[in-house]
Amino acid sequence: MHRNLRTFINQLRSEKEIVEIHTEVDPYLEIPEIHRRVISEEGPALLFTNVKGKNIPVVTNLFGTIKRVDMAFGPKPEQLVKELVGSIDELMPPSPSVLWKKKGMIKDVLALGTKTVNKNKAPLLETFTTNVNMQDLPALTGWHLDSNPFVTLPLVYTEHPDKQEHNLGMYRIEIKEKNKTGIHWQIHKGGGFHHYAAEQKNEALPVTLFLGGPPSLMISAIAPLPEAVPELMFSSMLMGEKLSLAQVDGHPHPLIAEAEFAFGGTVPPHVREPEGPFGDHYGYYSWAHDFPVFNVDKMWKRKDAIYPATVVGKPKQEDYFIGEYLQRLMSPLFPVVMNGVKDLWTYAETGFHALAGAVVRESYYKEGLAHAFRIMGEGQLTLTKFLMVTNKPVNLQNFAELAEGVLERFLPERDLLIIHDTSMDTLDYTGRKFNTGSKAIMTGLGEPVRELKRTYDGGTISGILDVGVFCGGCLTVSGPSFEEAPDFAEKLLENGHNSFKEWPLVFLVDDASIAATQAEFLWTTFTRFDPAYDVYAKSTIDRNRIKYEGTIIIDARMKPFYPDVVETREDIDKLVTDRWDEYFKKLS
């Protein structure tokens, strides 16, 4: 497919999937708000050619619809993954007849990888300087409480200091000074592992930051690949051909020949500086914390380089469509990597890590729990906060279908497991301590044990102002805020006992009307509770076993110690509204 950003933009032009905005726009808050309004309507990609104070154009919303994601990669990657998975049994062990039968697939696989090209065939090398000023980039400030402009589509390349392995990850880059940025390596990411290994040797870690290049690179950097799978190989698979690299004397890493920018430098050992706040993809601000710094000392770029960017915030944003594609692409691999896991989905509406659902095999009692543990131990899935599994075949993308499949089989004394004091996604603040929280597994296995109610007729409950039905067996209820009544969930467990007796799962929220849509329900609930603190149920302790009974109530109200929700500043909202026709007066 596309070898660089330019061919993709040209295709978007030919398909009328991109709009060029020639009016002067500000990368501080204005471009992000335009982007958010367009993506909320699943509108086109945006190319800003006149960026205030900068001489570099900005392109955003490249992957903001399913159609554009499919345009970027075509059907071949999905076909190849399915064919590879479907051929495993035939190829183990291989035979001449089977190899001949699969020669087309084998040819496609052998065509993947990387290739080194001459410097004159590497557009990235058109311009080089050691007089780098990162502040010349048209980096966006997405939200008004962000500490600085951030590079939001960074491709951060590192190599392990001792092993022959690389990592290409998308770790946000805060532009602090001319030659210094923050680098947001989270606890479960490959670049962070490489930096940790370098620090143990008291060595600086060489880093190359790429911007642009083949669209496949941006997807590969986000993909939750196993540590042993090289991102450059995965990118090649998405492209359907070898990825072009260039070698430069004195630089320790290969350079992506078709990238728009590359910045070289080092991350020193044992140096930490405040990074953030930043309005992130959970829809909240992540607070300032100490993170490593990236000292930049060289830059390569195309002469007419284009700066790619995205904007994150409350779902659905661009990362929603990227995540959906990756899960669609990789889902055939789950039964191979995790035998007994038939289907798996993480929910972008919750920031991905807060909620996952799975369909598993249940051929003997509680086999499904073993598969749940397997999921919770796999790569980035280890940071899953809440996992729901069932053996009933359901469409996992429809969360109500999954929830009903679980709840009609759910017995709390048997099927709820809360795991205390575990690692937490860095961006999830519900655990009350940075990088630390708890997890829960809710299983619904075997045959149904109840018929789910779908309408609420339990009458009024003291303190409850509104009741919503999200799906069969699951209610949302709203009453006093957490600040007004922090112990209200515990009281509700007693006072609402009879009203809730036919509802196995109840969410206490600030506004019960969120039950109307999946996106609002998932974002408002699963990003606002920690299982160890906020799950309420009657329970007894039998030796070392906690036995829950009756309705499970989850307190998903906003807590005063949570970060602020990201919201557009009032003056920026008015500015963009007033200028809207001006932006789009010359469409191309």
C-alpha positions as CSV (number, residue, x, y, z in Angstrom):
1,M,0.0,0.0,0.0
2,H,1.4,3.4,1.0
3,R,5.1,3.9,1.3
4,N,4.8,7.3,2.8
5,L,2.5,10.0,4.1
6,R,2.3,11.7,0.7
7,T,0.8,8.8,-1.3
8,F,-1.9,8.4,1.4
9,I,-2.7,12.1,1.3
10,N,-3.0,12.0,-2.5
11,Q,-5.4,9.1,-2.2
12,L,-7.4,11.0,0.3
13,R,-7.6,13.9,-2.2
14,S,-8.7,11.7,-5.0
15,E,-11.4,10.2,-2.8
16,K,-12.5,13.6,-1.5
17,E,-11.5,12.5,2.0
18,I,-9.3,15.4,2.9
19,V,-10.0,19.2,3.2
20,E,-7.3,21.8,3.0
21,I,-7.7,24.8,5.3
22,H,-5.7,27.8,4.0
23,T,-6.9,30.3,6.7
24,E,-4.3,31.0,9.3
25,V,-5.0,28.9,12.4
26,D,-3.3,28.6,15.7
27,P,-1.7,25.2,16.9
28,Y,-2.5,26.4,20.4
29,L,-6.1,25.1,21.1
30,E,-7.6,26.3,17.8
31,I,-6.5,23.4,15.5
32,P,-7.4,20.8,18.1
33,E,-10.9,22.2,18.5
34,I,-11.5,22.2,14.7
35,H,-10.3,18.6,14.6
36,R,-12.6,17.6,17.4
37,R,-15.7,19.0,15.8
38,V,-14.9,17.4,12.5
39,I,-14.1,14.0,14.0
40,S,-17.4,14.1,16.0
41,E,-19.2,14.1,12.6
42,E,-16.8,11.5,11.2
43,G,-15.7,14.1,8.8
44,P,-12.6,14.3,6.5
45,A,-8.9,14.5,7.2
46,L,-7.6,18.1,7.6
47,L,-4.5,19.7,6.0
48,F,-3.7,23.0,7.6
49,T,-1.4,24.9,5.2
50,N,-1.2,28.2,7.1
51,V,-0.2,27.5,10.7
52,K,0.3,30.6,12.9
53,G,4.0,31.3,13.7
54,K,5.2,28.2,11.8
55,N,6.2,27.4,8.2
56,I,5.2,23.7,8.3
57,P,1.8,22.4,7.3
58,V,-0.1,20.1,9.7
59,V,-2.3,17.1,8.8
60,T,-4.7,15.6,11.3
61,N,-7.6,13.1,11.4
62,L,-5.9,10.8,8.9
63,F,-7.6,7.7,10.5
64,G,-10.7,9.3,11.8
65,T,-13.2,6.9,10.1
66,I,-13.3,3.2,9.3
67,K,-13.2,4.0,5.6
68,R,-9.9,5.9,5.9
69,V,-8.3,3.2,8.0
70,D,-9.3,0.7,5.3
71,M,-8.0,3.1,2.6
72,A,-4.6,3.2,4.4
73,F,-4.1,-0.5,4.4
74,G,-6.5,-2.3,2.2
75,P,-7.8,-5.8,2.7
76,K,-4.5,-7.7,2.2
77,P,-3.2,-7.6,5.8
78,E,-6.4,-9.1,7.2
79,Q,-6.4,-11.7,4.5
80,L,-2.8,-12.6,5.2
81,V,-3.3,-12.9,8.9
82,K,-6.4,-15.1,8.4
83,E,-4.6,-17.3,5.9
84,L,-1.6,-17.7,8.1
85,V,-3.7,-18.7,11.1
86,G,-5.8,-21.1,8.9
87,S,-2.6,-22.7,7.6
88,I,-0.9,-23.5,10.9
89,D,-2.2,-27.0,11.2
90,E,-1.4,-27.8,7.6
91,L,2.1,-26.5,7.9
92,M,3.0,-28.3,11.1
93,P,4.9,-30.3,9.9
94,P,5.3,-28.9,6.3
95,S,5.2,-31.1,3.3
96,P,6.1,-30.4,-0.3
97,S,2.5,-30.6,-1.5
98,V,1.3,-28.2,1.2
99,L,4.1,-25.8,0.6
100,W,3.2,-25.7,-3.1
101,K,-0.4,-25.2,-2.2
102,K,0.5,-22.3,0.0
103,K,3.1,-20.8,-2.3
104,G,1.2,-17.5,-2.8
105,M,1.0,-17.0,1.0
106,I,4.6,-18.0,1.5
107,K,5.7,-15.6,-1.2
108,D,3.8,-12.8,0.5
109,V,5.5,-13.6,3.8
110,L,9.0,-13.8,2.3
111,A,8.4,-10.3,0.7
112,L,8.2,-8.7,4.2
113,G,10.9,-7.2,6.2
114,T,13.2,-4.2,5.7
115,K,15.6,-3.1,3.0
116,T,18.5,-0.6,3.0
117,V,18.3,2.0,0.2
118,N,20.8,4.4,-1.1
119,K,20.9,7.9,0.5
120,N,19.6,9.5,-2.8
121,K,16.5,7.3,-2.5
122,A,15.8,8.5,1.1
123,P,13.7,11.7,1.0
124,L,14.2,12.0,4.8
125,L,17.8,12.9,4.2
126,E,17.1,16.0,2.0
127,T,17.8,18.3,5.0
128,F,20.1,17.8,8.0
129,T,21.1,20.0,10.9
130,T,22.6,19.8,14.3
131,N,21.1,23.2,15.1
132,V,17.8,21.7,16.2
133,N,14.9,23.7,17.6
134,M,12.0,21.5,18.5
135,Q,9.9,24.6,19.2
136,D,9.9,25.3,15.5
137,L,7.5,22.4,15.1
138,P,3.8,23.2,14.8
139,A,3.1,20.8,17.8
140,L,-0.4,21.1,19.1
141,T,-1.6,22.2,22.5
142,G,-4.8,20.1,22.7
143,W,-6.3,21.3,26.0
144,H,-5.8,24.5,27.9
145,L,-4.4,22.9,31.0
146,D,-1.7,21.0,29.0
147,S,1.7,22.0,30.3
148,N,3.3,22.5,26.8
149,P,2.8,21.6,23.2
150,F,3.0,17.8,22.6
151,V,4.0,15.7,19.7
152,T,1.0,13.4,19.5
153,L,2.0,11.0,16.7
154,P,5.6,10.3,17.7
155,L,7.3,7.2,16.4
156,V,10.0,6.6,19.1
157,Y,12.6,4.1,18.0
158,T,15.0,2.4,20.5
159,E,17.1,-0.7,20.7
160,H,17.9,-2.9,23.7
161,P,21.4,-2.1,24.9
162,D,22.4,-5.8,25.0
163,K,20.0,-7.7,22.8
164,Q,19.4,-7.5,19.0
165,E,15.8,-6.2,19.3
166,H,14.1,-2.9,18.6
167,N,11.0,-1.1,19.7
168,L,8.9,1.4,17.9
169,G,6.4,3.0,20.3
170,M,4.1,6.0,20.4
171,Y,5.1,7.7,23.6
172,R,3.9,11.3,23.8
173,I,6.6,13.9,23.6
174,E,6.3,17.2,25.5
175,I,8.3,20.0,24.0
176,K,10.0,21.7,26.9
177,E,12.9,23.6,25.4
178,K,14.7,24.0,22.1
179,N,16.7,20.7,22.5
180,K,14.8,18.9,25.3
181,T,11.5,17.1,25.5
182,G,9.8,14.9,28.0
183,I,9.2,11.3,27.0
184,H,6.2,9.5,28.5
185,W,7.5,5.9,28.8
186,Q,4.9,4.0,30.7
187,I,5.6,1.0,32.9
188,H,4.5,-1.6,30.4
189,K,6.0,-0.3,27.2
190,G,9.0,-1.6,25.2
191,G,10.9,1.8,25.1
192,G,10.7,1.9,28.9
193,F,12.1,-1.6,29.2
194,H,15.1,-0.5,27.0
195,H,15.7,2.6,29.1
196,Y,15.5,0.5,32.3
197,A,18.2,-1.8,30.9
198,A,20.4,1.1,29.9
199,E,20.0,2.7,33.4
200,Q,21.1,-0.5,35.0
201,K,24.4,0.0,33.2
202,N,24.4,3.7,34.0
203,E,24.3,4.5,30.2
204,A,22.3,6.9,28.1
205,L,19.9,5.3,25.7
206,P,20.1,6.4,22.1
207,V,16.7,7.4,20.7
208,T,15.4,8.3,17.3
209,L,12.1,10.1,17.0
210,F,10.3,9.8,13.6
211,L,7.3,11.8,12.4
212,G,5.4,10.6,9.4
213,G,6.4,7.9,6.9
214,P,4.2,5.0,5.9
215,P,0.8,5.1,7.7
216,S,1.7,1.5,8.7
217,L,4.4,2.8,11.0
218,M,1.8,4.9,13.0
219,I,-0.4,1.8,13.5
220,S,2.6,-0.5,14.3
221,A,3.7,1.9,17.0
222,I,0.3,1.7,18.7
223,A,-0.2,-2.0,18.2
224,P,0.0,-4.1,21.5
225,L,2.4,-6.6,19.9
226,P,4.2,-9.2,22.0
227,E,7.7,-8.1,23.0
228,A,9.4,-10.5,20.6
229,V,7.5,-9.2,17.5
230,P,9.4,-6.4,15.8
231,E,7.3,-3.4,14.9
232,L,9.2,-2.7,11.7
233,M,8.3,-6.2,10.5
234,F,4.6,-5.6,11.5
235,S,4.7,-2.3,9.5
236,S,6.0,-4.2,6.5
237,M,3.1,-6.6,6.7
238,L,0.6,-3.8,6.7
239,M,2.4,-2.2,3.7
240,G,2.6,-5.5,1.8
241,E,6.3,-4.8,0.9
242,K,9.7,-4.2,2.5
243,L,10.1,-1.1,4.6
244,S,12.9,1.2,3.2
245,L,15.7,2.2,5.6
246,A,18.7,4.4,5.3
247,Q,22.0,4.1,7.2
248,V,23.8,7.3,8.2
249,D,27.4,7.4,9.5
250,G,27.7,8.2,13.2
251,H,24.0,7.5,14.0
252,P,23.3,4.2,15.8
253,H,19.9,3.5,14.3
254,P,18.5,3.0,10.8
255,L,16.4,5.8,9.5
256,I,13.0,5.4,8.0
257,A,13.7,6.6,4.5
258,E,10.2,7.9,3.7
259,A,9.6,9.6,7.1
260,E,8.9,13.4,7.2
261,F,11.2,14.1,10.2
262,A,13.7,12.2,12.3
263,F,15.3,13.6,15.5
264,G,18.3,11.9,17.0
265,G,19.5,12.1,20.6
266,T,19.7,10.4,23.9
267,V,17.7,9.7,27.1
268,P,20.2,10.1,30.0
269,P,20.1,7.6,32.9
270,H,18.5,8.5,36.3
271,V,17.2,11.9,35.1
272,R,13.5,12.7,35.7
273,E,11.7,15.9,35.3
274,P,8.0,16.8,35.6
275,E,5.9,15.9,32.5
276,G,2.3,17.0,32.0
277,P,-0.5,17.7,32.7
278,F,-1.9,16.4,29.5
279,G,-5.4,15.8,28.3
280,D,-5.2,12.2,27.4
281,H,-7.3,9.5,25.6
282,Y,-9.2,8.6,28.8
283,G,-11.0,12.0,28.5
284,Y,-9.3,13.4,31.6
285,Y,-6.1,15.3,32.4
286,S,-3.2,13.1,33.4
287,W,-1.3,15.0,36.1
288,A,2.3,16.1,36.2
289,H,4.7,13.3,37.1
290,D,8.4,12.8,36.8
291,F,9.4,11.1,33.5
292,P,12.7,10.8,31.6
293,V,13.9,13.5,29.2
294,F,15.0,13.3,25.6
295,N,18.0,15.5,24.7
296,V,17.9,16.2,20.9
297,D,21.1,17.0,19.0
298,K,20.3,16.3,15.3
299,M,17.5,16.5,12.8
300,W,16.8,15.1,9.3
301,K,13.7,16.1,7.3
302,R,12.2,16.4,3.9
303,K,12.5,19.8,2.3
304,D,8.7,20.2,2.2
305,A,8.0,18.2,5.3
306,I,4.4,17.8,6.6
307,Y,3.7,17.5,10.3
308,P,1.3,14.7,11.2
309,A,-0.7,15.1,14.4
310,T,-3.8,13.9,16.3
311,V,-5.9,15.0,19.2
312,V,-6.9,12.8,22.1
313,G,-9.7,13.3,24.6
314,K,-13.0,11.9,25.6
315,P,-13.9,9.0,23.2
316,K,-14.6,8.7,20.4
317,Q,-11.5,10.2,18.9
318,E,-9.1,9.1,16.2
319,D,-7.5,6.4,18.3
320,Y,-11.0,4.7,18.5
321,F,-10.9,3.8,14.8
322,I,-7.2,2.8,14.9
323,G,-7.9,0.5,17.9
324,E,-10.9,-1.0,16.2
325,Y,-8.8,-1.8,13.1
326,L,-6.0,-3.4,15.2
327,Q,-8.4,-5.6,17.1
328,R,-10.1,-6.7,13.8
329,L,-6.7,-7.4,12.3
330,M,-5.3,-9.3,15.3
331,S,-8.4,-11.2,16.5
332,P,-7.7,-14.3,14.4
333,L,-4.4,-14.6,16.4
334,F,-6.1,-14.8,19.9
335,P,-7.0,-18.5,19.7
336,V,-3.5,-19.3,18.5
337,V,-1.7,-17.3,21.2
338,M,-4.2,-18.0,23.9
339,N,-5.7,-21.5,23.4
340,G,-9.3,-21.5,24.6
341,V,-9.9,-17.8,24.0
342,K,-12.3,-17.6,21.1
343,D,-12.7,-13.9,20.9
344,L,-11.4,-10.8,22.7
345,W,-12.2,-7.1,22.7
346,T,-10.9,-4.1,24.6
347,Y,-13.2,-1.1,24.7
348,A,-11.9,2.2,23.3
349,E,-14.8,4.0,25.0
350,T,-13.0,3.2,28.3
351,G,-9.5,4.0,27.2
352,F,-8.9,0.3,26.2
353,H,-7.2,-0.8,29.4
354,A,-10.2,-0.2,31.7
355,L,-12.4,-2.9,30.3
356,A,-12.0,-6.0,28.2
357,G,-14.5,-8.7,27.2
358,A,-13.8,-12.3,26.0
359,V,-15.6,-15.4,24.8
360,V,-13.8,-18.4,26.1
361,R,-14.1,-22.2,26.0
362,E,-15.9,-23.8,29.0
363,S,-15.5,-27.6,28.5
364,Y,-15.2,-28.3,32.3
365,Y,-16.1,-26.5,35.5
366,K,-14.5,-23.0,35.6
367,E,-12.2,-23.6,32.7
368,G,-13.1,-20.1,31.6
369,L,-11.5,-18.7,34.7
370,A,-8.2,-20.2,33.6
371,H,-8.5,-18.5,30.2
372,A,-9.3,-15.2,32.0
373,F,-6.0,-15.5,33.9
374,R,-4.3,-16.2,30.6
375,I,-5.7,-13.0,29.2
376,M,-4.6,-11.0,32.2
377,G,-1.1,-12.2,31.8
378,E,-0.6,-11.3,28.2
379,G,1.4,-8.2,27.2
380,Q,-0.4,-5.0,27.6
381,L,-3.5,-6.9,28.6
382,T,-1.8,-7.3,32.0
383,L,-3.1,-3.7,32.7
384,T,-6.7,-4.6,32.1
385,K,-8.7,-3.3,35.1
386,F,-12.0,-5.2,34.6
387,L,-12.4,-8.3,32.5
388,M,-15.8,-9.9,31.7
389,V,-15.8,-13.4,30.2
390,T,-18.5,-15.8,29.0
391,N,-18.7,-19.0,27.0
392,K,-21.8,-17.8,25.2
393,P,-21.1,-16.7,21.6
394,V,-21.8,-12.9,21.6
395,N,-20.8,-9.9,19.5
396,L,-18.2,-8.4,21.9
397,Q,-18.4,-5.0,20.2
398,N,-21.9,-4.7,21.4
399,F,-21.2,-4.5,25.2
400,A,-24.8,-5.0,26.1
401,E,-24.7,-8.4,24.5
402,L,-21.6,-9.4,26.4
403,A,-23.0,-8.0,29.7
404,E,-26.2,-10.0,29.3
405,G,-24.3,-13.1,28.4
406,V,-22.4,-12.8,31.6
407,L,-25.2,-11.6,33.9
408,E,-27.6,-14.4,33.0
409,R,-25.0,-16.9,34.2
410,F,-23.4,-14.9,37.0
411,L,-23.4,-16.1,40.6
412,P,-21.6,-13.5,42.8
413,E,-20.3,-16.1,45.3
414,R,-18.7,-18.0,42.5
415,D,-18.1,-15.6,39.6
416,L,-16.6,-12.4,41.0
417,L,-12.8,-12.2,41.8
418,I,-11.2,-8.9,42.9
419,I,-7.4,-8.8,42.9
420,H,-6.0,-6.2,45.2
421,D,-2.8,-4.1,45.0
422,T,-1.7,-4.6,41.4
423,S,-0.1,-2.5,38.7
424,M,-2.4,0.0,36.9
425,D,-2.4,1.8,33.6
426,T,-0.4,5.0,34.2
427,L,-3.2,7.1,32.9
428,D,-5.9,5.5,35.2
429,Y,-6.1,7.5,38.4
430,T,-9.0,5.5,40.0
431,G,-6.6,3.4,42.1
432,R,-5.7,6.3,44.5
433,K,-2.0,5.7,43.9
434,F,0.1,6.3,40.7
435,N,0.5,3.1,38.7
436,T,-1.2,1.1,41.3
437,G,-4.8,-0.2,41.7
438,S,-6.8,-3.4,41.6
439,K,-8.4,-5.6,39.0
440,A,-11.6,-7.6,38.8
441,I,-12.7,-10.6,36.8
442,M,-16.4,-11.3,36.3
443,T,-17.3,-14.6,34.7
444,G,-20.6,-15.8,33.3
445,L,-20.0,-19.4,32.4
446,G,-22.1,-22.6,31.8
447,E,-25.8,-22.5,31.5
448,P,-28.0,-19.5,32.4
449,V,-29.1,-19.3,36.1
450,R,-31.7,-16.5,35.7
451,E,-33.8,-14.7,33.2
452,L,-32.8,-11.0,33.1
453,K,-35.2,-8.2,33.8
454,R,-35.3,-5.4,31.2
455,T,-37.6,-2.9,32.8
456,Y,-37.3,-1.4,36.3
457,D,-40.4,-1.6,38.5
458,G,-38.8,-1.6,41.9
459,G,-40.3,1.6,43.1
460,T,-38.7,4.6,44.7
461,I,-35.5,4.3,46.7
462,S,-34.4,6.8,49.3
463,G,-31.9,9.2,47.9
464,I,-32.2,7.9,44.3
465,L,-33.3,10.6,41.8
466,D,-33.3,8.6,38.6
467,V,-32.9,5.1,37.3
468,G,-31.8,3.9,33.9
469,V,-31.7,0.5,32.3
470,F,-28.6,-0.1,30.2
471,C,-29.3,-3.7,29.3
472,G,-31.0,-6.8,30.8
473,G,-29.8,-7.2,34.4
474,C,-27.9,-3.9,34.6
475,L,-29.1,-0.6,36.0
476,T,-27.7,2.9,36.3
477,V,-28.9,4.9,39.3
478,S,-28.1,8.5,40.3
479,G,-28.5,10.4,43.6
480,P,-26.2,12.6,45.7
481,S,-22.7,13.3,44.5
482,F,-19.7,11.6,46.1
483,E,-18.7,14.8,47.8
484,E,-22.2,15.1,49.3
485,A,-22.4,11.4,50.4
486,P,-19.2,9.4,50.0
487,D,-20.8,6.4,51.8
488,F,-24.0,6.4,49.7
489,A,-23.1,3.2,47.8
490,E,-22.8,1.3,51.1
491,K,-26.1,2.7,52.3
492,L,-27.7,1.9,48.9
493,L,-26.7,-1.7,49.4
494,E,-29.0,-1.9,52.4
495,N,-31.7,0.5,51.5
496,G,-32.2,-0.7,47.9
497,H,-32.0,-4.4,48.6
498,N,-35.6,-5.4,47.7
499,S,-35.7,-3.0,44.7
500,F,-32.5,-4.4,43.2
501,K,-33.0,-8.1,44.0
502,E,-33.7,-9.0,40.4
503,W,-30.8,-6.8,39.1
504,P,-27.4,-8.5,39.5
505,L,-25.4,-5.3,38.5
506,V,-26.1,-1.7,39.5
507,F,-23.9,1.3,38.7
508,L,-24.2,4.3,41.0
509,V,-23.4,7.3,38.7
510,D,-23.9,11.1,38.6
511,D,-26.4,11.0,35.8
512,A,-28.5,7.8,35.2
513,S,-29.3,8.9,31.6
514,I,-25.9,7.7,30.5
515,A,-27.6,4.3,30.0
516,A,-29.0,5.5,26.7
517,T,-25.8,4.9,24.7
518,Q,-22.9,2.4,24.9
519,A,-20.2,5.1,24.4
520,E,-21.5,7.3,27.2
521,F,-22.2,4.4,29.5
522,L,-18.8,2.8,29.2
523,W,-16.8,6.0,29.5
524,T,-18.8,7.3,32.5
525,T,-18.6,4.0,34.4
526,F,-15.5,2.1,33.8
527,T,-13.1,5.1,33.9
528,R,-14.5,6.1,37.4
529,F,-14.1,3.2,39.7
530,D,-11.4,1.0,41.2
531,P,-12.6,-2.6,42.0
532,A,-11.0,-2.8,45.5
533,Y,-12.4,0.6,46.6
534,D,-15.7,1.0,44.7
535,V,-17.3,-2.4,44.3
536,Y,-20.0,-3.0,47.0
537,A,-21.7,-6.3,47.8
538,K,-22.8,-8.2,50.8
539,S,-20.1,-10.7,51.7
540,T,-18.9,-13.2,54.2
541,I,-15.5,-14.7,54.7
542,D,-15.3,-18.5,54.8
543,R,-11.7,-19.2,55.9
544,N,-9.7,-17.5,53.2
545,R,-12.5,-17.2,50.7
546,I,-14.6,-14.1,50.2
547,K,-18.2,-15.0,49.2
548,Y,-20.2,-12.2,47.6
549,E,-24.0,-12.4,47.5
550,G,-26.9,-10.5,46.0
551,T,-26.6,-7.4,43.8
552,I,-23.2,-5.9,43.0
553,I,-23.2,-2.1,43.2
554,I,-20.3,-0.2,41.6
555,D,-19.8,3.4,42.7
556,A,-18.8,5.1,39.4
557,R,-19.4,8.7,40.5
558,M,-16.8,11.3,40.0
559,K,-14.5,11.5,43.0
560,P,-12.9,14.8,44.1
561,F,-9.4,13.2,43.8
562,Y,-9.9,12.2,40.2
563,P,-8.3,14.4,37.5
564,D,-10.5,17.0,35.7
565,V,-12.5,16.0,32.6
566,V,-11.1,17.7,29.5
567,E,-13.3,20.4,28.2
568,T,-12.9,23.1,25.5
569,R,-12.2,26.5,27.0
570,E,-15.2,28.9,26.4
571,D,-13.2,31.5,24.4
572,I,-11.8,28.8,22.1
573,D,-15.3,27.4,21.6
574,K,-16.6,30.8,20.6
575,L,-13.5,31.5,18.4
576,V,-13.9,28.3,16.3
577,T,-17.7,28.8,16.0
578,D,-17.2,32.4,14.8
579,R,-14.5,31.4,12.3
580,W,-16.1,28.1,11.1
581,D,-17.2,29.4,7.7
582,E,-13.8,31.1,7.2
583,Y,-12.0,27.8,7.6
584,F,-14.0,26.0,5.0
585,K,-14.7,28.8,2.4
586,K,-12.1,27.3,0.0
587,L,-12.5,23.6,-0.1
588,S,-10.2,21.4,-2.1
